[in-house]
Amino acid sequence: MVAKQKILWIDDEIDSFKAQIIFLQKNNFDVLTATNAHDALDILKDELVDLILLDEIMPGLRGLEALMEIKKIRPHIPVVMVTKSEEEDVMNEAIGKNISGYLIKPVSNAQLLSTVKQHIQKPKLFEEQTRKSYFESFRELSQKIDYANDPEEWIEIYKEITYWDLQTQSAGSREMDQFIEEQKDNANIAFSNFIEKNYLDWIENEDSRPLMSQVILKEKLFPYLKDDEPVVLILIDNFRYDHWLTVSSLVSKYFKIKEQTLFYSILPTTTQYSRNAIFSGLMPAEIKRLFPDYWFDDEEDEHKNLFEKELLEKNLTRHGIKTDFFFRKIFNNSFAEKVNKEINEIKNSKLSVIIYNFIDILSHKQTSDTTLKELASDEKSYRSITHSWFSTSPINTMLQQLAENKIKVFITTDHGSIRIKKPIKVVGYKETSTNIRYKQGKALTLENPKDERNIFLIDKPQKAVLPQPHPSSKYIFAKNDYFFVYPNNYNDYVKKFRNSFQHGGISMEEMLIPFISLIPKEL
């Protein structure tokens, strides 16, 4: 038999609520009562209750004074204020002290039951309703996946899957977790095939092309540079769409979210290729041809993205935008805090660009740090770490400063990442690139020919406007959650990389990435 949920009702006129107490008891709730705060605190020391109904005006300790003592004993129990007072300052004080709800006397049975269910049974009711709604949508979403044949359709599918993924996380339903994981996997298989079928045509024909890395600044940022007001672009490396949704509530404290666009990262979905394409407004082979000093091929030892500022300057000039700009690339908190102190320079710059690398560093360290791999072992924990970092890092302080100075902000990324699970044995020359989601090199072959369905081969890189270091160089991209491993030390490398978050290949999580437009709340 399921134990009844327990309510503690504190009111010096508790006898006047006999009818409501009986009503709650008939609805299967246990109700404990106290006529003053001191007795209530004694009860709480011995009893585990699920909800507290608290009067404000009582002899001895007022309700709001009692609230502070209650939180010391039972900090996580929801407390609903039930009072005759309609004064705004009382309500504000209650909300400021983290009251869970507020009811004005006289209270009807319907109001009372609704409030009690909201605070006691909400998790269970939310899980039940979320499960019901998802399974009602499951078939329709599956049909969308089966028949999607347009870039915008895939964006909407990914948004819907991500919505249910986050709802499932909130509901805590393991049953739904499994269904969504399977549906996401099926969607990524279909999405990867869609990319293989259409990607080269997008590169060749602008008319058929969706919004992609090489045009995102031209389409979404440059129009704002015609005004005299300062604009800030924040690029968070490896910032997935679900990461954005996870932290958007933090951002919305300071900004109104004007627009949330998803665009397509170019291939390979790595910093070297996609971020350089974003800042330059060019495809990788064009960068190499026009600015050879700014591009290094995969096999070269130099760092691959040292010239983003220079590439952005060339891009601005090409579009007739003449302006000096503030540019910082951040790899640690101490430098981020120094950049926060440069707010006056940012205020006086027409364009400021700040790059934060934490999430990308985290995903790379997963493969070498067992503890980190355990902490970010799945999408939920990966999102949780991202939220924790965002809420306590200097980026949050920077956003607050930008809002206070009424500066428009854009947030974007260069690529996302996917949790990889299935290895593919690949063989190539020693010059072959090391990324495990794509390979570039000569004479690339798969040990198992059946794996050809799990890769996208570009044997003529010029068609994808990708550099071709050697006449026989080609690119292969892992689809969905596959990854490339050499036959040598195969088991060791599979163990090292499996279930880590990687990028470079083809999946919705890597390719469909956010561009967010923010306006300070006071504008």
N, C-alpha and C positions, 0 to 999 in steps of 0.2 A: 504494500500500500504506500502510495506517494505521500510524503509528509506535507502538511499544509504550510503554505507560506505565511510568514508571521509579520504583523504590523504593530508598531508601538505608536499609540496616539497620545500626545502630551497636550493637555488643555485644562486650565483651572475650572472650566465649566463643562467637563467631560460628560456629565449626566445629561446635558441637553443634546448629546449626539447618540443617545441610545438607539434610535431608529436606524441611523446610518451604520452603527456598529453591528446591529442584527443583520442588516442588509449585506454587509461585508462577510459576516459569518455564513450566511446562506449561500454566498458565492465562493465558499470553500477557503476563506482566509481566517487565520487565528488573529485575534486582536487583543493586545495587551494595552492597558491604560495607565496613565499617571497624571496627577493634577498639578504637578510642579516639576521643574527641571531637576531638582536634587533627587527626587524619587526616580525620575527617568534615568538619570546617570547611574544610580544603583542597579536598576534593572539591566542596563546595557552591560554592566560588568559581568553579569551571569548569563544573560540571554543573547542568543544570536538571532537578530531580526533582519528582515529583508527590506523594510521601509519604515521611515519615521514621519509621522504627521505632527507638525510642531506649531503651536499657537505662538504669536508674537507678544501679545500683551498679557503677562502673567505676573503675579506677586513673586518677589524674590528675583531670580534671574529672568530677564526678558528672553524671548525666543532667540533673538540674534546673539545674545550673550551665551545662551545655552548651546547654540550651534557650534561655537568655537570649542566648547568642552566636549561636545558629542564627537566632533571630528578628531579630537585627541584620542578618544577611546576606540571609535569605529570610523576611521577616515573614509572608508569606501561605501558606507551605507547611504543610499540616496535619502535626502531630507526635503520634504515638501512643506512650505509654510502655509498654514491655514489661519487666516486672520481677518478681522473686520477692517483693518487699516487699508485704505486705498491711496495713502500718501505716496507720492512718487519717490521721495527720498528714502522711505522705508523699503520700497521695492528695489530701488537701486542698491541700497546697502545689502539687501538679501542676495541679490544677484552677484554683487561684488564679493560676497563671502562664500560663493560657490554653492548657493542653494540649488536644489535640483528642479524645483517647481514652485508655483505660487497659486494659491486658491483664495478667493475672496468669499467670506461668509455672507449670507447663508449658502451652503454647498448642497447641490442636488445629488441624488444617488447616482445619476448618470455621469455627472462631472467627477464624482468621487471614484467610481469604478474605472472610468477612463484613465484618470491620473494614476491610480494604483496599478492598473495593467501596464501602462506605459513604462513605469519605473521598475516593476517587479517582473513582469512577464514579457517585456519587450524583446529580450534576446531570443526567447523561445518562439514567440509569435513572428519575429523578424525572420528567423531561420525557416519556419514553416512556410511563410508567405514567399520568401525568396526561392525556396525549393520548388514551390508550386508554380511560381511565375517563370522560373528558368525552364522547367520541364514543359510548360505550355509553349515556350519560345523555341525549344530545342529543335523541333522538326522544321520550323520555318527558317531558322538560322542554318540548319544543315542544307536546306534547299538553296539558300543564298550562296553557300559555299560551293555547291555542286555546279551552279549556273553562272557564277560571277565571271564576267568577261570584260571588265572595265576598271581602270585604275581607281576611280572614285568609289565603285562598288566594294573594292577590296579595303579601301580606307574605312568605309562604314562597317564592314564585317569585323575588321580589327577593333574598331571602337566598341562594337557590341560585345565581342568576346572579352575585351579588357574590362568592360563594365561588369559583366557577370563574374569575371575572375575576382574583381575587387569586392563585389557583393558577397561572393562565397567566402572570402576572407573575413568580412565583417560578420557574416552569419555563423562562421565556424563549422560549416557542414563538410565533413569528410566525404560523404557520399557524393556531393556536388563537385568536390575537388576532382574526383576521378573522372566524372563525366566531362567536365570542362577541359581537363588535361587531354582527354581523348579527342574532343572536338577541336581543340586548338591544334593538336597534332595533325588531324585530317585537314584542317584549314591551311596549315603551313605546307603540307604536301601539294595541295591544289594551288596555293599561292606561288610556290617555287616553280611549278610547271607553267603557270601564267607568266612569270617573269622570264623564264627560258624562252617562251614563245614570242614575247613582245619586246624584250629589252633592247635588242639591237635595232629594231624599228624605231623605238623612242629616240635613240641616239641619232639616228640618221634623219628622222623627220620631225621637225619641231611641232608641226600641227597635231601629231598624235601623242606628243610627249606630255606626261603629267608634270606637276611642279617638282623639280629635282634640285640636287645640291648646287649645281653650277649656275642656277638662275634665282635661287631663293633670296639672296640679298637684293638683286636687281628688282625683283617683284615685290618684296615685302618690307625692305628697309630703306632703299635709296629714295623712294618718293618722300619720305619724312625728312630727308636731309635738305630739301629745298626750303624748309622753314628755318627761322633763326634760332628756334628753341633747341637746347641740347637733347641728344638721344644717346641711350646706352644700350649696347648689345652685349648680353651675357651668354657665352657659349659654355655649356657644361658637357664635357666630353663623356660620351657613352651614356647619355641621359635618355632612358626609354620613355615611351608615352605613359606607361603605368607609373613610372617614377614621378613624372610631372603631376599626374592626378593625385598621387600620394602626398605631394608637398604643396599642392595648389591652395589648400586651406591656410597654410602658413603665409603664402604670398598674398592671399586675399585680405589679410589683416591690413595691408598697406596699399593695395592696388585693386582697381577694378579690372577684371579680365575682359578685354575688348574682343579678342579673337584667339581661337585655338585651332591652328591649321596643322594638318599632317602633310608632310611631303616625303618624296622618295629619295633615299640616299643612293648615290651611284655605287657601282661595284668596282673594286672590292669595298666592302663596308668597313674600312679602317681609317684611322686618322690620317695617314699619309695620303690616301687618295681622296676620301670624301671631304675632309676639312680643308685641304688645299684647294679642292674644287669650289668649296663654298666661298673662301676668301678671294680667290682669283677670278671667279666667274668663268672658269675654263675647265675643260676636261684634262685629265692627267697628261695625255700625249701632247696636247696644245701647250701646257705649261712647259714641258720638256723642250718643245721646239722653240717657243718664243723666249723662254727664260731658262736656258740650260743650267745656269749657275744656281737656280733655285730648286732643282729637282735631282734626286738621287734614286737610282733604281734599287729594287729589292736586294740585290746581291751586294750592293755597296755598303760599307760599314758606317758611313756618316748618318747622323740623325736625320730623319726624313721630313720633319716639319719645322725647320728653323726659320723659314722665311714667310710666315703668314702675314706679318705686318707689311712686308714689301709687296707681296702679292695683292693684298687689299688696296694698297696705295695705287698699284697699276690698274686695278679694277675700277676704283673711283675715278681716276684720270680718264680711263677709256669711256666712262659714262658722263664726262663733262663736269664732275664734281670736284671742285678744288677746295680742299680743306685740310688743315693739320688735324690729327686725331690722337687721342690718348689710347695707348695699347699696353695691356699687361697680361702676362701668362702666369697663372698661380699653381704651384705644386704643393704648397704646405701652408699651414695656418699662420705661421709667423709672417710670411710675406703677404698673405691676404690681409692681415691686420695693418701692415704698412700701407697697403693700397687703400684701405678704408680711410686712412688719414689724408689721402690725396683728394678728398671729396671736392675741395675748392677748384682743383685743376680740372676735375671731371665736370663741374658746374660751368666752367668757362670754355669747355671744348664742345664743338658742334657734334662730334661723334666720339664716343668712348667704347672701346672693346675690351672686355675682360673675359679671360678663359680660365675655367676652373677644371682641374684634372682629377679630383678625388675619386670619382666613381670608376673611371678607367683604371686608375692605379689599383683600386680595390679588386677589380676583376682580374687584373694581371697577377696580383699577389696571391690570389686564391690558389693558383697552381703550385706555389712554393711554400705556402703557409697553411698547414693542416687546420689550425684553429680557425683561420678566416674562412676556409672552405666549409667547415662545419657551421660557422655562424651564418654564412650565406649559401646554404645548401639547397634552397629552392626559391621560387619567385617571391613568396611571402616574406621570407627572412631577408632577401635581397632588397625588397622595398622598405622593410623596416630599418635596415642599416642606412639606406639612403635618406629616409625621413629623419633619423636621429642625427646624421651628419648635417643635413640641411638646417635643422632647427637650432643647432648649437654652434654652427660654424660661422666664420666672418661673412659668408655670403648673405646670411640673414640680416646681419647688421648693415651690410652694404645696401640691401634692398630698402631697409627702413630709412637710411639716410637719403637715398634717391627719392623715395616717396615724400619725405619731409621737404626736399628741395624741388618738388613738383616736376621731376624729370621723367619723361616717357622711357619705358624699358621694353626691350625685346629679349626673350629667353629662347634659346634653341640648342641644338646639339649637332654633332657630325655623324653619328651613327648610334645604334642601340647594340644589344647583345642578346644571345640566346643560351639557355642551359643545354650543353651538348651531352649526348648519351650514346650515340652509335658510331663506332669506329669504321673507317674505310682504309684498307691497306693501299698505299700509293708508293710508287717507285719513281725516282728521278735523279738527275745529275746532282752533284754536291752543291751547285750554284742555285738549286731550287729554293724558292722563298720558304721561310720557316713558319709562317702563319698556318695554323691548323684548320682554318675555315676556308682558305683558298690557297692555291699553289700557282706560282708563275715560274716557268722554267722550260728546259728542253726535254724532249722525249719522256713526258709524264705518262705513266701507265698505271692502270689499276690492276691489282693482283687478281681480283675477282671481277670478271666482265659484267656480272649481274649488277654490280654497283654503279654501272653507267647511268642507270635511271635515277640515282641519288646525287648526281652531279650535273652542273651546267658547264659545258665545254665551250670556250671561245678560242678556236684554233687560229683565227685571224684577228689579233688584237686591234689592228687599225679600224676594224668595223665598230669596235666599242670605244674608239679613241683612247686606247690604253698604250702605254709605252711598250716597245718590243725590243728589249736589250739585244736579242740575237734573232737572226732570220727565222729560226725554228721555234722561238719562244711561243708558248701558249699559256692560257689561264684555265684553271678548273676551279669551280666554286661548289662547296658543299651545300646541299639543300637541307631544309628543315633542321633537325638536330644532329646531323652527321658531322664527323670531323675526320681529318686526314692524319694517319699515323704511318710511319715507315715500318717495314717488317723487322728491322733491327730493334731489339729491346721493345718489341711490340707490347707485351703485357705491362711492362713498367710504365710506358707512356700512356696506355689506356687508363691505367689506375690513376696516374697523375692528373689527367685532363678530364676524365669523365665526370659529369655533373658540375663542372665549372662553367662560368659564364664567359663566352668568347664571341668574337665578331670577325667579320671578313666575308661571310657567306651570305646565303639567301634565306631569309625568314621575315615574317612580319615584324618581329621584335627588333631586328637589325635595320630593316629598310624603311619602315614607316615611322617617321620621327617628327617630333613637335616643333612648331614655331609659334611662340606665344607673344601676343601684343598686350602690354599693360599700361594703364593710365592711373596715375596717383589718385587716390580717393577724393582729394580736395580739389581736383581740377574739374 
